Amino acid sequence: MIRLDAAAAGFAQAFTALVDARRESSADVTRDVAAIVADVRQHGEAAVAELTLRLDRHDLAETGWGIEPATCAAAYDALEPGLRTALDLAAARIRAYHERQKPVDSDWRDEAGVRLGARWSAVDAAGLYVPGGRAAYPSSLLMNAIPAKVAGVRRLAMVTPTPDGQINPLVLAAAHLAGVDEVWRIGGAQAVAALAYGAGPIAPVDVVTGPGNAWVAEAKRQLYGVVGIDMVAGPSEIVVVADAANDPEWIAADLLSQAEHDTVTQSILFTDDAVFADAVAAAVERQLDTLATGTVARQAWEANGAIVTVASLAEAMPLVDRLAPEHLQLAVDDPDTLFARVRHAGSVFLGRHTPEAIGDYVAGPNHVLPTGRRARFASGLSVLDFMKRTSFLGLDETALAELGPATIALAEAEGLPAHARSVALRLRTNR
Amino acid sequence: MIRLDAAAAGFAQAFTALVDARRESSADVTRDVAAIVADVRQHGEAAVAELTLRLDRHDLAETGWGIEPATCAAAYDALEPGLRTALDLAAARIRAYHERQKPVDSDWRDEAGVRLGARWSAVDAAGLYVPGGRAAYPSSLLMNAIPAKVAGVRRLAMVTPTPDGQINPLVLAAAHLAGVDEVWRIGGAQAVAALAYGAGPIAPVDVVTGPGNAWVAEAKRQLYGVVGIDMVAGPSEIVVVADAANDPEWIAADLLSQAEHDTVTQSILFTDDAVFADAVAAAVERQLDTLATGTVARQAWEANGAIVTVASLAEAMPLVDRLAPEHLQLAVDDPDTLFARVRHAGSVFLGRHTPEAIGDYVAGPNHVLPTGRRARFASGLSVLDFMKRTSFLGLDETALAELGPATIALAEAEGLPAHARSVALRLRTNR
């Protein structure tokens, strides 16, 4: 963890280093992933089976490729009732939030008599990556699957690795709840390639979303264009802007809720009170000692954590914009004043009683958010990621007479005579 | 050009071959582009200058990197008046269409007392690639620049190659009209990398859009994630669905208006009348002989053109969906009935008096559209490509009391105790 003071000499340079810090895996995964993708494209089923045997240590010919809907339904029914209620609440609230994202079609006629508009429709099929192992989060499944279903996607195919054949029942329960249509027990770059190109029993999809490790992220990047993808995901981060009126323990827990995800995550506190900063730092240390995820969280906090002291919280906001954080908590009495100054952030958590964890699970907005400064240009996952827009136009003779001559002039200037001719032929009155 | 009959034996196979035909450049540009991108990332200004000298044959130290706004304004003023009026009309109509795409912010409180919403904002800076040489289209510049300006982008930096130092005055005029803020005379993969990372006098941007050759397209693909991009563009295509009541000459010109762009473009006619099909094929041959772009158009038509005869036009629509064409003309009296059956298309041109060329220039909808079957999942360029959405939520003590327990249950089930603690600390009444 580094401590920075915006008033200190050398701050500009130190903060720039913080902004530019690359927390990406240093392993060169690009080449490995390219080989896997090419292998799956060429050999399909056989490649996926071989890679799964080698990397996940189970034989798809024995375990089967798919997990039956009935198995998912049974996993849901077997949930501890409190957990099932929590999952139900999360699903209902996520659905309600995303319903509001559904775009509206348009169809109008302008003053030139030209009919214009745009029509939205869902993709036919979406693929959903769900990580296995310690990052197997049923909440992520809901966050990816529900927007797809709200968009109207008819076929939602999920892939999830089952290392050593081990299935995570929580994930299956969430798949049932979210209305996932197919569950395939494969993972890694090979699973992304199988979704994009099809492999064995898996038909190709149009869009692939969902979190994953560096291999999965790189596979999505390489297959972008073959399929649509949600975004290039990287290590995630939280920025908390807090004044001294907060309980340091609350803020420490908020910072650690990001740190416990992964050793490459980043947690940054901006505060206008150096004594409060010390109190939070001490609370983090105390909480780390009692946290089951303390080892990971400590590593993340020590390597990437930061506490920045500023003269006023308003002064922090341009610095926050440079970080363009995935998550931004504004733990003050009047968060709107600060929020009005925010230009780049994935999701913003307003006020002292809105810890980021609420947004991870049940609030409703999507928790799949742009990471690694990408909130400068990218948005959280939404219904729009599973839809596409078809524009349309229609002219009658009168409208064509009005727009035709300009079209001909521009086509000729661009050296495209067939373009000009397609209009000129229609304009001729003496045919 | 191939002729297919949907009723003939072997049609399914032949049509699948048409759908799957790869028209991408076979050259392996991936490696070349990766080297250029790495070079620009590492050596910035010097790399761009060296590549420009080598590939575009002019010395940036002599010609200067930028073109002054005054030069663009002068080019606009010097336009032939008819052409200037045409360009003005195009810009005004494109602006009017895209104004309607501006998203609406939301901010509401739900029944649990949770404040929820989403706020849209423009990216800070966008980069616009404008090809040089024969594909230097002022219309493309308008189609890329105007949505960015409508979105509210403050800094719009355009790159365009000036091979041998030659500047295209039409492009400069369009840049002036569209409100481009910076014009840089560089092109190719190195220009895309310069926009993404910054180089010399060029500051980095957040989003890069615009058409280009295979190198430019691959550079955008490789830099996706460092910046946002509009889409992966490939060879473009038109599908015309026409009955026998059309003038074959009109339809022939429509097919050729796509073919004349490039030898890898594809033009496909679906018709329910074999005699009409013959007439169109004959008209294409006649028109090719008198077309200044005949050499390119003939090559495209002969290699990739197709005429498909179907029993009824309704029967054509599922086939059209499999092609997911960039452009779809429905040249019939009642295009809406057919349009209602279309699931995948970039832009649809309704009725006999709506040649695709109208959409290329002045109608208003964007002509930057998903190619190569990508209309299955992608949309045309829009204002949204230059904006991002920040979601937000805010809870008070009451709302947190309602959503907190479910959050704790889910966080504990996912093995994330700091998440649970950040909520539990706030729920404690006895602190």
Chai-1 contact restraints between the chains, C-beta under 6 A:
chainA,res_idxA,chainB,res_idxB,connection_type,confidence,min_distance_angstrom,max_distance_angstrom,comment,restraint_id
A,G82,B,A409,contact,1.0,0.0,6.0,A-B,restraint_1
A,L83,B,A409,contact,1.0,0.0,6.0,A-B,restraint_2
A,L83,B,A413,contact,1.0,0.0,6.0,A-B,restraint_3
A,A86,B,A406,contact,1.0,0.0,6.0,A-B,restraint_4
A,A86,B,A409,contact,1.0,0.0,6.0,A-B,restraint_5
A,A86,B,L410,contact,1.0,0.0,6.0,A-B,restraint_6
A,L89,B,A406,contact,1.0,0.0,6.0,A-B,restraint_7
A,L116,B,G364,contact,1.0,0.0,6.0,A-B,restraint_8
A,S121,B,R343,contact,1.0,0.0,6.0,A-B,restraint_9
A,V123,B,F377,contact,1.0,0.0,6.0,A-B,restraint_10
A,Y137,B,E414,contact,1.0,0.0,6.0,A-B,restraint_11
A,S139,B,L410,contact,1.0,0.0,6.0,A-B,restraint_12
A,D206,B,R376,contact,1.0,0.0,6.0,A-B,restraint_13
A,D206,B,F377,contact,1.0,0.0,6.0,A-B,restraint_14
A,V207,B,F377,contact,1.0,0.0,6.0,A-B,restraint_15
A,G225,B,V232,contact,1.0,0.0,6.0,A-B,restraint_16
A,G228,B,F377,contact,1.0,0.0,6.0,A-B,restraint_17
A,V232,B,G225,contact,1.0,0.0,6.0,A-B,restraint_18
A,E249,B,L425,contact,1.0,0.0,6.0,A-B,restraint_19
A,W250,B,L425,contact,1.0,0.0,6.0,A-B,restraint_20
A,W250,B,R426,contact,1.0,0.0,6.0,A-B,restraint_21
A,A253,B,A418,contact,1.0,0.0,6.0,A-B,restraint_22
A,A253,B,R421,contact,1.0,0.0,6.0,A-B,restraint_23
A,A253,B,S422,contact,1.0,0.0,6.0,A-B,restraint_24
A,A253,B,L425,contact,1.0,0.0,6.0,A-B,restraint_25
A,D254,B,S422,contact,1.0,0.0,6.0,A-B,restraint_26
A,L256,B,A418,contact,1.0,0.0,6.0,A-B,restraint_27
A,S257,B,A418,contact,1.0,0.0,6.0,A-B,restraint_28
A,S257,B,H419,contact,1.0,0.0,6.0,A-B,restraint_29
A,S257,B,S422,contact,1.0,0.0,6.0,A-B,restraint_30
A,E260,B,L416,contact,1.0,0.0,6.0,A-B,restraint_31
A,E260,B,A418,contact,1.0,0.0,6.0,A-B,restraint_32
A,L291,B,P417,contact,1.0,0.0,6.0,A-B,restraint_33
A,L291,B,A418,contact,1.0,0.0,6.0,A-B,restraint_34
A,A292,B,P417,contact,1.0,0.0,6.0,A-B,restraint_35
A,T293,B,P417,contact,1.0,0.0,6.0,A-B,restraint_36
A,R343,B,S121,contact,1.0,0.0,6.0,A-B,restraint_37
A,A345,B,T390,contact,1.0,0.0,6.0,A-B,restraint_38
A,S347,B,S391,contact,1.0,0.0,6.0,A-B,restraint_39
A,V348,B,T390,contact,1.0,0.0,6.0,A-B,restraint_40
A,V348,B,F392,contact,1.0,0.0,6.0,A-B,restraint_41
A,L350,B,G394,contact,1.0,0.0,6.0,A-B,restraint_42
A,G351,B,G394,contact,1.0,0.0,6.0,A-B,restraint_43
A,H353,B,L395,contact,1.0,0.0,6.0,A-B,restraint_44
A,H353,B,D396,contact,1.0,0.0,6.0,A-B,restraint_45
A,H353,B,E397,contact,1.0,0.0,6.0,A-B,restraint_46
A,H353,B,L400,contact,1.0,0.0,6.0,A-B,restraint_47
A,H353,B,R426,contact,1.0,0.0,6.0,A-B,restraint_48
A,T354,B,G394,contact,1.0,0.0,6.0,A-B,restraint_49
A,T354,B,L395,contact,1.0,0.0,6.0,A-B,restraint_50
A,P355,B,S422,contact,1.0,0.0,6.0,A-B,restraint_51
A,P355,B,V423,contact,1.0,0.0,6.0,A-B,restraint_52
A,A357,B,T407,contact,1.0,0.0,6.0,A-B,restraint_53
A,A357,B,H419,contact,1.0,0.0,6.0,A-B,restraint_54
A,A357,B,S422,contact,1.0,0.0,6.0,A-B,restraint_55
A,A357,B,V423,contact,1.0,0.0,6.0,A-B,restraint_56
A,I358,B,L403,contact,1.0,0.0,6.0,A-B,restraint_57
A,I358,B,T407,contact,1.0,0.0,6.0,A-B,restraint_58
A,G359,B,L393,contact,1.0,0.0,6.0,A-B,restraint_59
A,Y361,B,T407,contact,1.0,0.0,6.0,A-B,restraint_60
A,Y361,B,L410,contact,1.0,0.0,6.0,A-B,restraint_61
A,V362,B,L403,contact,1.0,0.0,6.0,A-B,restraint_62
A,V362,B,A406,contact,1.0,0.0,6.0,A-B,restraint_63
A,V362,B,T407,contact,1.0,0.0,6.0,A-B,restraint_64
A,A363,B,L393,contact,1.0,0.0,6.0,A-B,restraint_65
A,G364,B,L116,contact,1.0,0.0,6.0,A-B,restraint_66
A,P365,B,S391,contact,1.0,0.0,6.0,A-B,restraint_67
A,P365,B,L393,contact,1.0,0.0,6.0,A-B,restraint_68
A,R376,B,D206,contact,1.0,0.0,6.0,A-B,restraint_69
A,F377,B,V123,contact,1.0,0.0,6.0,A-B,restraint_70
A,F377,B,D206,contact,1.0,0.0,6.0,A-B,restraint_71
A,F377,B,V207,contact,1.0,0.0,6.0,A-B,restraint_72
A,F377,B,G228,contact,1.0,0.0,6.0,A-B,restraint_73
A,F377,B,K388,contact,1.0,0.0,6.0,A-B,restraint_74
A,A378,B,K388,contact,1.0,0.0,6.0,A-B,restraint_75
A,S379,B,K388,contact,1.0,0.0,6.0,A-B,restraint_76
A,S379,B,R389,contact,1.0,0.0,6.0,A-B,restraint_77
A,G380,B,S391,contact,1.0,0.0,6.0,A-B,restraint_78
A,K388,B,F377,contact,1.0,0.0,6.0,A-B,restraint_79
A,K388,B,A378,contact,1.0,0.0,6.0,A-B,restraint_80
A,K388,B,S379,contact,1.0,0.0,6.0,A-B,restraint_81
A,R389,B,S379,contact,1.0,0.0,6.0,A-B,restraint_82
A,T390,B,A345,contact,1.0,0.0,6.0,A-B,restraint_83
A,T390,B,V348,contact,1.0,0.0,6.0,A-B,restraint_84
A,S391,B,S347,contact,1.0,0.0,6.0,A-B,restraint_85
A,S391,B,P365,contact,1.0,0.0,6.0,A-B,restraint_86
A,S391,B,G380,contact,1.0,0.0,6.0,A-B,restraint_87
A,F392,B,V348,contact,1.0,0.0,6.0,A-B,restraint_88
A,L393,B,G359,contact,1.0,0.0,6.0,A-B,restraint_89
A,L393,B,A363,contact,1.0,0.0,6.0,A-B,restraint_90
A,L393,B,P365,contact,1.0,0.0,6.0,A-B,restraint_91
A,G394,B,L350,contact,1.0,0.0,6.0,A-B,restraint_92
A,G394,B,G351,contact,1.0,0.0,6.0,A-B,restraint_93
A,G394,B,T354,contact,1.0,0.0,6.0,A-B,restraint_94
A,L395,B,H353,contact,1.0,0.0,6.0,A-B,restraint_95
A,L395,B,T354,contact,1.0,0.0,6.0,A-B,restraint_96
A,D396,B,H353,contact,1.0,0.0,6.0,A-B,restraint_97
A,E397,B,H353,contact,1.0,0.0,6.0,A-B,restraint_98
A,L400,B,H353,contact,1.0,0.0,6.0,A-B,restraint_99
A,L403,B,I358,contact,1.0,0.0,6.0,A-B,restraint_100
A,L403,B,V362,contact,1.0,0.0,6.0,A-B,restraint_101
A,A406,B,A86,contact,1.0,0.0,6.0,A-B,restraint_102
A,A406,B,L89,contact,1.0,0.0,6.0,A-B,restraint_103
A,A406,B,V362,contact,1.0,0.0,6.0,A-B,restraint_104
A,T407,B,A357,contact,1.0,0.0,6.0,A-B,restraint_105
A,T407,B,I358,contact,1.0,0.0,6.0,A-B,restraint_106
A,T407,B,Y361,contact,1.0,0.0,6.0,A-B,restraint_107
A,T407,B,V362,contact,1.0,0.0,6.0,A-B,restraint_108
A,A409,B,G82,contact,1.0,0.0,6.0,A-B,restraint_109
A,A409,B,L83,contact,1.0,0.0,6.0,A-B,restraint_110
A,A409,B,A86,contact,1.0,0.0,6.0,A-B,restraint_111
A,L410,B,A86,contact,1.0,0.0,6.0,A-B,restraint_112
A,L410,B,S139,contact,1.0,0.0,6.0,A-B,restraint_113
A,L410,B,Y361,contact,1.0,0.0,6.0,A-B,restraint_114
A,A413,B,L83,contact,1.0,0.0,6.0,A-B,restraint_115
A,E414,B,Y137,contact,1.0,0.0,6.0,A-B,restraint_116
A,L416,B,E260,contact,1.0,0.0,6.0,A-B,restraint_117
A,P417,B,L291,contact,1.0,0.0,6.0,A-B,restraint_118
A,P417,B,A292,contact,1.0,0.0,6.0,A-B,restraint_119
A,P417,B,T293,contact,1.0,0.0,6.0,A-B,restraint_120
A,A418,B,A253,contact,1.0,0.0,6.0,A-B,restraint_121
A,A418,B,L256,contact,1.0,0.0,6.0,A-B,restraint_122
A,A418,B,S257,contact,1.0,0.0,6.0,A-B,restraint_123
A,A418,B,E260,contact,1.0,0.0,6.0,A-B,restraint_124
A,A418,B,L291,contact,1.0,0.0,6.0,A-B,restraint_125
A,H419,B,S257,contact,1.0,0.0,6.0,A-B,restraint_126
A,H419,B,A357,contact,1.0,0.0,6.0,A-B,restraint_127
A,R421,B,A253,contact,1.0,0.0,6.0,A-B,restraint_128
A,S422,B,A253,contact,1.0,0.0,6.0,A-B,restraint_129
A,S422,B,D254,contact,1.0,0.0,6.0,A-B,restraint_130
A,S422,B,S257,contact,1.0,0.0,6.0,A-B,restraint_131
A,S422,B,P355,contact,1.0,0.0,6.0,A-B,restraint_132
A,S422,B,A357,contact,1.0,0.0,6.0,A-B,restraint_133
A,V423,B,P355,contact,1.0,0.0,6.0,A-B,restraint_134
A,V423,B,A357,contact,1.0,0.0,6.0,A-B,restraint_135
A,L425,B,E249,contact,1.0,0.0,6.0,A-B,restraint_136
A,L425,B,W250,contact,1.0,0.0,6.0,A-B,restraint_137
A,L425,B,A253,contact,1.0,0.0,6.0,A-B,restraint_138
A,R426,B,W250,contact,1.0,0.0,6.0,A-B,restraint_139
A,R426,B,H353,contact,1.0,0.0,6.0,A-B,restraint_140
